[in-house]
């Protein structure tokens, strides 16, 4: 006879002659193993005369015998079978096990000494990708679960049914606060406890922050302080804790335990699917010692796993809603990839206000005012919409930010709110591509009998103030400074289909085009003339 014992010592798989056992992450597996590297139906195990026959069921991460990946093999005494990343060693036994199950081994240091009046149990908790196995061995004390049944099998079925119903209800809650309230309410409904508290870890500080805490009578004032000694142990060691007499336990001698007269307590970490602790679920009784059984702790772990899934889903829903709102606001001004980056930031939509060096780009239609006097309003709108749509798409293609439209002029930025090493070259390519696109538009418009357009472009580089500017009713992300005025002056200087650039911008180019030096220009507010260049095409 053989059984499998995990190399970490916290799980054992007992095998029965003549019966095939399915190992997997699904709760319906004969032996559930809740690890992200385990497939829902990972492998089959069966006793043979020579050892344990193992058969992989097409798992994603494979089944291994002594380090070699196998499809089907027979393992003997002391061989190591690994499912994904979870390893078991084959051990011989002298007596047959009653049926396949997963048992949790309890470290001796948490067993307590006889007569000490303190018993502490500890169970390792993994990710929340499924409900941990509920062991139906005889409990160490009277269970405080509100589950009535005549037999152990009936009790097991009712517990699983209860967890399924809880899972359905929690999945309906999209708002985090409502979800946490629901978890607390369910805890009182299914367990005889005096207090329930949920604390969540803050991402930035790593501190446990109370989010919801209630007593059986409905008062929360007396139950906001979970004993930190228990909370820290649950988070740092990722274990669920059952203390039958917390006040007498040397490991839990915190002042909060003594002040609150905590007698019996249970605490389970809420584990996310990425193996990160999201927080803790804590319950206790203030008067009775030895009030919780192993079964209560195992059920709390299962319940905590469902709560963790709900918390992750709620946070994901809130993030998606926030990103959708930010995207709808910012995709008008930023290229889709930049808008997506902004939306994924923690303070999405709150762009920083700061001084920073940027590229400022202006383009303007030459002679548009006299041209528009001979056109109907509908024709003007059609022409402008076609032109501006094409030009803005080119700005976005090169990673630029649309600052604003000024009549028929376009103001764009590179370097704000997100900078790249080649921002100057991006702006240069954008200007050249705009002139190429305009040439194609003019060809099409000429065939349609519409007037042709010519545009002037000016590009500068310099330090500006970048941030949200406006009133309480309307804010816009823009840049302000002398560098902006200079860029506008360059654009005004450019003739039809000319690109005029400044000396500072030219120095920023990693791949500068051929240029013709022009006479320096004067910009209002500046005493010195500014060197400028015309880009050759």
N, C-alpha and C positions, 0 to 999 in steps of 0.2 A: 504494500500500500504506500501511496505517495501523496504529498500535498505540496503546494507552492507557498513559499514565504517570501514576502517582499524584502529586498536587500536593505531597505530602511527600517524593517521590523514593524511597520504599522499596519500591514494587511496580510491576511492569509487566505488562501483558496483551498478549501477541502474538496476532494474528489470522491465520488461514489462509484463503485464498479457498475458497468453496464449503462452509465448515463453520460451523455455528451453535454458539456458545459460551454456556453457562449460567453466570452469575455468581451466587453465593449463599454462605450460611454453612455449608451441608451439606458434609461431607467428600466426598460423591459428586459435587459440582458440578465442572464443567470448570475453573472458576477459583474456588477457595475464598477468601473474604475473611472473616476472623474478626473481626467488629465487631458489637456488640450491636444496632446500627441496621440491620443487613443481615438480610433474611429468608433462610430456608433455600434457596429458589429465588427469587431476587430479579429478575433480568432476563436477556434474551437479547441477544447481540451477533452481528452478521454483517457481513462486508465487502460493500460495494456499489461501483458505479462512482464514486459521488459522495462516499463517505465510510464512516462506520460506522453501520449501522442498529441502533438500540437499542429493545427492546420490554420494557416492564414486565410482570412475571408476577404481578401482584396483590400486590405487596409491601406490608408494613405501613407503612413510612416513606417510600415513594415513590422514583421515579427522576426526575432533573431534568436538563434541558439548558440550560446557561447560566442557572441559577437558576429556570427555569420547569418546573413539574411536567408530565411527559409520560407518555402511555400508549405511544406509538410515534412515533419521529422519526429523522431522519438527521443525524448530527453530522459536521462537517468539520474541517479543519485548525485547531488551537488552540481549538476548542470544548471546554467543560468538561462532562463527564457525571458526575453525582453519584448514587451509590447510597446511600440513607439519609444518613449524614453523611460518607461516604468519596468524595472527589472525584478524578477522573482527567481529564487533558488529552489530547486527540487529537493525535498526532504522526505525520507522514509518515515512512516508511522506504523505503529503496531496494531492500532484498532481503527476500524472504518469510521469515518465521520458520518453523522446522521443525514446531512444534506449539504449541497453547495451553499456557501454564504461568504460574506466578507466580514471579518471581525477586526475590531480596532484594539491594538495592544496598548496598554496604559503603562507608561514609564513608572518604574518602582518608586522613584523619588516623589511621585505625586500620589502614592497610595496611602500615606499617613501611617503613623504607628498605632498599634492596638491601644485603646484606652485614651488616646490623645484628644478625642472629641473632635477631630478635624479630618475630613476626607476630601481631597481635591482630585478631580478627574481632569484630564486634558486630552483633547482629540485634535489632530492636525486638520486644518481646513485648507483645501486647494481652491481652484477657480470656481466660478459660479456657472459653469457651462451645463450643469445638470444637478439633479437632486441627489445628495449623498445617500449611500445605502443606509437603510434603517434596520439596525440589527435587532432581532426579535428574541434575543436571549433573555433569560430571567433578569429583571432589573434589580439593582442593588437596594432599591427602596420603593415606596409607593409612588407611582407615577402621578404627576399633576396635570396630565393631559385630559381634556374633557372629551374622551373617546370611550364610549361604552361598547363592549363586545364580550361574547361568551368564550371565544377561543383566540389564541394568538394569531392564527391565520386571518380570522375575521377582523381582528384589531389592526393587523398590517394593512389589509385591504382598505379599511376605513381611513387610516392615516394617509395612505397614498391618494385616496379619493379626496380627502380634505385638502391635501397639498395641491391637487389638480384644480379644485375650485378656487383656492386662494390665488393660484397662478393666473387663472382667467380674470379674476377681479382686479388683480394688480395691473394686468396688461391694459386695462381700460383707463388707467390713470396716467395722464400726460404731464400734469403739473407736479413738480417735485414735492411741494408742501402737502398737497392732497394725498399723494402717494404715501408719504411718511406717516401722515395721520391714519391712513387706512391700515398700514402695517401695525401700528400701535393698537388700533381697535381690534384687529384680528388676533393679536397676541392675547389680549384680555379675554377674547371669546373662546380661545382654544386652550389656554393654560390658566391654572390657579396661581396668580402672582399678585404682589402688592403694587409693584411699580414697573414701568417699562420706559426705557430711554433709547433714543437713537442719536448717536454722535457721528458726524461726518468729518473726514480729513480735509483741511483746506489745502489746495494745491500749492499755493505760494509759501505758506508758513509751515505746513506739515503738522499743524495743531489740530486736535480733536475739538470740534465745536458742537455744542448741544444744538440740535435742530428741533426735536420734539421730545417731551418728557411728561408722563402722566402717572398719577396714582390711581388706585382702584376706585377711590371716591370721586375722581374727576379733578382733584386739585393737582396742579403741576408745580406749585411753589416749593413743595418739600422734596421734590425729586429731580432737581436740575443738576445735581452734582453726583455723577457716577464716580465711584472710588477709582482714583487715578492709578493705583497700584494694579488693579485688575485690568483696567482699560489699556495701560501701557503694555502689559504682558500679552494681551490678546493681539494687539497691533504689531508689536515688535517681533513676536515669535510665531504669529499667524496661527494661533491655536484657539480653540473654543475651550472655555473654562467652566467647570462646575465646582463650586465651593459649598460644602455642606455646613460650614461654620466659619464664615469669613472673619469674624471678629477674633477668633481664637487662633487663626492661622498665622504663623510667623512670616510667611511670604506676603501677607496682605495686612500689614500693620499701619496702613496709612491713617492719618487723622480723620479723613472723610468717612472711613468705615466705622470708627469709634463714635464720631459725632452722630452719624445717622443710625447707629445701632444695626448695621447690616448683619444679618445672621446667615442666610443662604442666598447665593447669587449664581447666575449663569450669564455668560457673555460669549458671543461669537463674532469674529471679524466678518465684515461684509466684503467678500472678495470679488473683484472685477474679472472679466474674462482675460485681461492682460496681466493677471497675477498681481495687480496692485490692490492694496487695501483701500476700500472706499470709506470705511467707518466701522462702527460696531453697533450691535443690537444687544442691549443689556436688560436683564430682568432680575428681580430679587424679592425676597420676603424679609420683613423687618423683625419678625418675632420668632418664627419656628426654625429650629436647626434641623439638619438632615431632612429637608423638605423636598429635594429634587432627586430624581433617579437618572441613571444613565440614559434611559429612553427619552427623558425630557431634553437632555442635552443634544442627543442625536436629532430629535425633531427640531430643536431650535436651530441647529446647523442647516438642516434642510430648508426651514422657513427663511433663514437668513440668506441662503443662496437665491431663493426666489425674490427676496427684497432687493438683493444686489443687482439682479437682472433688471428689475423694475427701475432702480435708480439710474442705471446706465441708459436704459431706454428713454427715461424722462430727460436726462441731460442731453442725450443725442437729439431728441425732439426739440428741445429749447435751442440747441445750437443751430439746427437746421432752419428753424423759424427766424433766428437772428440773422443767419447768413442770407436767407432769402430776402429779408427786409433790406439789408445792407446792399446786396447785389442790385435790387430794384432801384436803389437810390444812386449807386455809384457807377453802374455800367453805362450811364449816360456820359460820364466824364472820363472814365478810365478804361483801358483795354480790358477785355474779359479776364485775362490771366492776372492782371494787377488787381482788378476788382475782387477776384476770388481770394487772393492773398490777404487783402484787407478784411474780407468777410470772415476769414478763419482766425483772425487775431482775437485775443481775449477781449480787448476794448474795441470791438468792431464798430466802425462809424465815428469813433472819436480820434480823428487824425491829429497828431501832435502839431503844435504851433512852434516854429523854431526858425532860426536863421540858417540857411544852407545854400551852397553853390548849386545853381541849376542852369539848364539851357532853356532860353526863352525863344519861341518861334512865332513869327507873325506871317500870315499871308493875306493878301487883299486883292480884290478884283479891280483892275484898272478901267477907269471910265464907266463904271457901272451906273452912276447917277444919271448922266445924260442918256445912256442906253435905256434905262428903265422908264424914262419919260415917253418913249415911243411904244411901250409894251403895256398890255392890259395887266391888272393885278393878278389874275390867274396865271398868265404866262410868266410873270416875274416869280411867283411862288413856285411854279413847276421847275423853272430854270435853277433857282437858288437851292431848292430841295435836292435836285439831282446832283448839283455841283458839291454842296456841302456834305451830302451823304458819302460821296466818293472820296472827298478829301479827308473826312474824319476817319473813315475806315483805314486809310493809309497811315494816319497818325497812330491808330491802335495797332496796326500790323507791325509797327516799329517800336511798340512799347511806350508810346507817348501818352500824356494826360491831356485831355481837352479841358482847357481852362474856361474858355467862354467864346461865344459868338459876339462880335461887335458889328452889327449890321451885316455886311457881306464879308467881313474879315474873320479870320480864325486865329485865336491865340492858343498855343499849345506849349507843354512843358516836358522836359526830360530831367530826371534827377529828383523829382518830388511827386508823390510822397515816397516812392521807392527808387533808389539810385542804382545804376549799373556802371561798370567801368567804362563801357563804350557808349555812354549816353550821347556824346557829341556826334559820334559816327552814325548813330541811329537817326538823330535829327537831320544830319546831312543826307542820308539815304532817303529819308522821308521827303525832303524838299525836291530831290531829283525825281523820285517816283511820282510826286504830285504833278510836276510839269509833264512827265510822260503820260500820265492818266488824263490830264487836261487836253493834251494833243489828240487823244483818241476820242474824248468827248466832243471836241470841236469838230472832228471829222463827221461824227454821227449827227451833231446838231446842224452842220452845214447841209447835209443831205435832207434834213427835215425842214430846212428853210429858217432855222433859228439863228440868232446872232452868235458869233464866236466870242469867247472870253480870253482875256489875258490877265495874268496875275503877277504881282510882285511879292517877293519873299525876303524877310530879314531875320537873321539869327544871331543871338548874342549869348555870352556866358558870363555869369557873375553871381555875387552873393545877394540873396533877397530874403525877405520875411515870407515864409510859407505857412499857411494855416487856414483855419475856418474864420471867415470874415463875414459880417452881416449883422442882422438883428435877431431878436428872439424868435421872430416869425420865419425868418429865412436866413440860412447860413450857406455859404459857398466856400469851397476850398480853392484858394487862389494864391498868387504871389504878388508882393509889393516891393518896389525899390527902384533905384536908378537903372539897374540892369534891364528892367522891363521897359522903361522909357527909351533906353538906347535901342533895344530891339525894335520897338515901334518906329523909331526914327530911321532905322536901316530899311524897314519895310517901305516906309514912305519914299525913301530915296530910290528904291529899285524901280526900274522900268518894267514894261510888260514882259513877263516870262523871264525875269532876271532874279538871281539869288545874290543878295549882298550879305556878307558876314563880317563880324568884327575881328580884330586882332586877338582878343582873349579867347574867342571861340575857335579861331584857326589854330591856336596853340594847343587846344584840347584834343584836336583830331589825331587819331592814331593812323588813319589812312586818308590824309588830306587830298582833296582833288586839286587839279590845276586851277590857278586863280590869276586874275589881273589886279595889281594894286590900283586903287583909285585915290583921288584927292581926299585927304582926311576931312571928316565932317564935324560940324559943331552941333552939340546936343545941349538943349536948354538946361541951365543949372550947372554946367561943367565949363571950367575955364580953358581946359586944353582940348585941342582937336583930337578926334578919334581916328586911328588908322583903320581903313576898311578895304575889303577885297570883293571883286565880282567873280563868281564861280564860273569857270569855262565849262561848256557843255559839248 
